């Protein structure tokens, strides 16, 4: 096994092959070959270690009784599961008697929604594209104590997940959540380390890192779940969002937007495009049922 391990580290061009029955080369020829091989640039072998929430879980997860702790060693709480959870991950959402708090009960519903979205749990076909994402993210937006729990649940489903469809859907969720709000500084370091461990082979992971960083720096949380345009964008692997603006003359133009774009940002982009010096000279309006309403600049 040791020899196999060493051979596995050789590049194909570093192996000199001799056919059976062929006259073996002289010592000088062998020496020359070895010298030539040493002179070649060896191909570096990169071993990627995926960061997990294992260490974080020891201090922050509700590990339960000794019996449950033993079971957790076989099926770690921080690793993928296709089964609904019996209690929230974070011990802050669990009472002393082991029962979930009110927010903890909502956390269990969140995880069930994640399972449904990822195809790990049977559910009826959604009529609306954003039905499950609205259900999932609304709770964490309304209850700040669920933000860390949601991040933990999504990273959990991305750890040791052998189901490619489920893993793909979980990546969609982490892209969406990193555009909505951040998590506690302690957990943000863990999530960033997890994303960084994927960054060399995944542009999506790198993008999620940037989105998380932007959310963390701003310290702001969006007021509503992801827009249908965002959900469509990540589901189609495009991840580029555009907003269409209609002008009084009947013409239309589209402008790129991100999860952090504010109305004032979009107004400045339109003003620059039209050559308008002052943004205050006009407003963006949204039409509902034939009536126009000015959009809040925030």
C-alpha positions in Angstrom: 0.0 0.0 0.0 2.9 2.3 0.8 4.5 1.7 -2.6 1.1 2.3 -4.3 0.8 5.6 -2.4 4.2 6.7 -3.7 3.6 5.7 -7.3 0.3 7.5 -7.2 2.3 10.7 -6.7 4.3 10.3 -10.0 3.3 12.2 -13.1 2.9 10.0 -16.2 6.0 11.6 -17.8 8.1 10.6 -14.8 7.7 6.8 -15.4 10.1 5.0 -17.6 8.6 1.7 -19.0 10.5 -1.4 -20.1 8.7 -4.3 -21.9 9.1 -7.8 -20.5 12.0 -9.6 -22.3 13.6 -6.4 -23.4 17.2 -6.1 -22.5 17.6 -4.0 -19.4 19.5 -0.7 -19.8 23.0 -0.3 -18.4 23.6 1.4 -15.1 24.8 4.5 -16.9 21.6 4.7 -18.9 19.5 4.2 -15.8 21.5 7.0 -14.0 21.0 9.3 -17.0 17.3 8.6 -16.9 17.0 9.3 -13.2 19.0 12.6 -13.6 16.7 13.7 -16.4 13.6 12.9 -14.3 15.0 14.9 -11.4 15.4 17.9 -13.7 11.7 17.9 -14.8 9.3 20.2 -13.1 7.1 17.9 -10.9 3.4 18.5 -11.0 2.1 19.7 -7.6 -0.4 17.5 -5.9 -3.1 19.5 -4.2 -5.1 17.9 -1.3 -8.2 19.9 -0.5 -9.6 19.5 3.0 -13.2 20.7 3.3 -13.9 22.7 6.4 -16.8 21.6 8.6 -18.8 22.8 11.6 -17.5 20.0 13.7 -15.4 22.2 16.1 -18.1 24.9 16.2 -20.7 22.2 17.1 -18.9 21.1 20.3 -19.5 24.5 21.9 -22.7 25.6 20.2 -24.9 22.6 19.2 -27.4 20.9 21.5 -25.8 17.5 21.8 -28.5 16.0 23.9 -28.2 13.0 26.3 -25.2 10.6 26.5 -27.1 8.1 24.4 -27.8 10.8 21.8 -24.2 12.0 21.9 -23.1 8.4 21.1 -25.5 8.3 18.2 -24.2 11.7 17.0 -20.8 10.2 16.6 -22.2 7.8 14.0 -24.3 10.5 12.4 -22.8 13.9 13.3 -25.2 16.8 13.7 -23.0 18.9 11.5 -23.2 16.5 8.6 -25.8 15.9 5.9 -29.1 14.2 6.8 -32.2 13.4 4.8 -34.3 13.1 7.9 -36.2 15.9 9.7 -34.5 17.1 12.9 -36.0 16.3 16.3 -34.4 19.4 17.9 -32.7 22.6 16.6 -28.9 22.5 16.0 -28.1 25.5 18.3 -28.5 25.0 22.0 -29.7 28.5 22.3 -33.0 27.3 20.8 -33.4 24.4 23.2 -34.8 24.6 26.7 -33.1 23.0 29.7 -35.5 20.0 29.5 -34.4 19.4 25.9 -37.5 20.7 24.3 -37.3 23.4 21.5 -38.2 26.9 22.4 -40.8 28.7 20.3 -38.2 29.9 17.9 -36.7 26.3 18.1 -40.0 24.9 16.8 -39.8 27.4 13.9 -36.2 26.2 13.3 -37.5 22.6 12.8 -39.9 23.8 10.2 -37.1 25.6 8.5 -35.1 22.4 8.2 -38.1 20.6 6.8 -38.4 23.3 4.2 -34.7 22.8 3.3 -35.3 19.1 2.8 -38.3 19.8 0.6 -36.4 22.4 -1.5 -33.4 20.0 -1.9 -35.6 17.1 -2.9 -34.7 15.0 0.2 -38.3 15.0 1.5 -41.5 14.3 -0.4 -43.7 17.4 -1.0 -46.3 18.5 -3.4 -45.2 20.4 -6.5 -45.0 24.1 -5.7 -47.2 26.4 -7.9 -44.9 29.4 -7.2 -41.2 29.4 -7.8 -40.6 31.3 -4.5 -43.1 29.4 -2.4 -40.4 27.4 -0.5 -37.8 30.1 -0.4 -40.4 32.6 0.9 -41.3 30.1 3.6 -37.7 29.4 4.5 -36.2 32.9 4.7 -39.2 34.8 6.0 -38.8 33.3 9.5 -35.1 34.1 9.8 -35.7 37.7 8.6 -38.4 38.2 11.2 -36.6 36.4 14.0 -32.9 37.3 14.3 -32.2 34.4 16.6 -32.9 32.1 13.6 -30.2 33.6 11.3 -27.3 31.5 12.8 -29.5 28.4 12.9 -30.4 28.8 9.2 -26.7 29.2 8.2 -25.8 26.1 10.2 -28.6 24.0 8.7 -27.6 24.9 5.1 -23.8 24.2 5.7 -24.8 21.0 7.4 -26.7 19.9 4.2 -23.6 20.7 2.1 -21.3 18.6 4.3 -20.8 15.0 3.1 -23.8 15.2 0.9 -23.4 12.4 -1.7 -26.7 13.3 -3.5 -25.7 15.6 -6.3 -29.2 17.0 -6.9 -29.6 17.7 -3.2 -26.1 19.3 -2.9 -26.8 21.5 -6.0 -30.0 22.8 -4.4 -28.3 23.4 -1.1 -25.7 25.6 -2.9 -28.6 27.6 -4.3 -29.8 28.2 -0.8 -26.4 29.4 0.5 -26.1 31.7 -2.4 -29.5 33.2 -1.6 -29.0 33.5 2.1 -25.6 35.2 1.7 -27.4 38.0 -0.2 -30.0 38.5 2.5 -28.2 38.8 5.9 -25.0 37.7 7.7 -24.7 35.7 10.9 -22.8 36.1 14.1 -19.1 37.0 13.9 -18.1 33.6 15.3 -20.2 31.6 12.9 -19.3 33.9 10.0 -15.6 32.8 10.4 -16.7 29.2 10.1 -19.0 29.7 7.1 -16.2 31.7 5.4 -13.7 28.9 6.1 -16.2 26.4 4.7 -16.7 28.5 1.5 -12.9 29.1 1.2 -12.2 25.4 1.2 -14.4 25.1 -1.9 -13.2 28.3 -3.6 -10.4 26.7 -5.7 -12.9 24.5 -7.6 -16.1 26.5 -7.4 -16.8 30.0 -8.7 -20.2 29.8 -6.8 -18.3 29.3 -3.5 -16.1 32.3 -4.2 -19.2 34.4 -5.1 -20.9 33.3 -1.9 -17.8 34.5 0.1 -18.0 37.9 -1.5 -21.7 38.1 -0.8 -21.3 37.1 2.8 -18.5 39.6 3.2 -20.7 42.4 1.8 -23.5 41.5 4.2 -21.2 41.3 7.2 -19.6 44.7 6.4 -22.9 46.5 5.9 -24.4 44.9 9.0 -27.8 45.2 7.4 -30.5 42.6 6.8 -33.0 42.7 3.9 -36.6 43.1 4.8 -38.0 40.5 2.4 -37.1 37.0 1.1 -35.3 36.7 -2.3 -37.1 38.1 -5.3 -38.3 35.7 -8.0 -35.6 37.1 -10.3 -32.9 36.1 -7.8 -34.4 32.6 -7.4 -34.6 32.1 -11.1 -31.0 33.4 -11.5 -29.5 30.9 -9.2 -31.6 28.0 -10.3 -30.5 28.6 -13.9 -26.9 28.9 -12.8 -26.8 32.4 -14.4 -26.7 34.4 -11.1 -27.0 37.7 -13.0 -30.0 39.8 -12.2 -31.5 42.6 -14.3 -34.2 45.1 -13.6 -36.3 46.5 -16.5 -37.1 50.2 -16.4 -39.9 51.7 -18.5 -39.6 55.4 -19.6 -42.4 57.9 -20.3 -41.7 57.7 -24.1 -42.6 54.0 -24.1 -38.9 52.8 -24.4 -37.4 50.2 -22.0 -33.9 49.5 -20.7 -32.5 46.9 -18.4 -30.0 47.5 -15.7 -27.9 45.0 -13.7 -28.7 44.7 -10.0 -27.4 42.7 -7.1 -28.8 41.5 -3.8 -27.5 44.7 -2.2 -28.7 47.2 -4.8 -30.9 49.9 -3.4 -33.4 52.1 -5.2 -31.0 55.0 -4.9 -28.3 52.9 -6.6 -30.6 52.1 -9.4 -31.7 55.7 -9.8 -28.1 56.8 -10.1 -27.4 54.2 -12.8 -30.4 55.4 -14.8 -29.4 59.0 -14.3 -25.9 58.4 -15.5 -27.3 56.5 -18.5 -29.5 59.4 -19.4 -27.0 62.0 -18.7 -29.1 63.6 -15.9 -26.9 65.6 -13.5 -29.1 65.4 -10.4 -30.9 62.2 -9.3 -33.3 64.3 -7.3 -34.9 65.5 -10.5 -36.9 62.3 -11.0 -38.2 59.3 -9.1 -38.7 55.6 -9.9 -42.3 54.4 -9.8 -43.8 51.0 -9.6 -47.2 50.3 -11.0 -49.8 48.2 -9.2 -53.3 47.6 -10.5 -53.1 50.7 -12.8 -51.8 53.0 -10.0 -48.2 54.3 -9.8 -46.4 54.4 -6.5 -43.0 56.0 -5.8 -40.5 53.4 -4.6 -38.8 54.0 -1.2 -35.2 55.1 -1.7 -34.0 52.8 1.1 
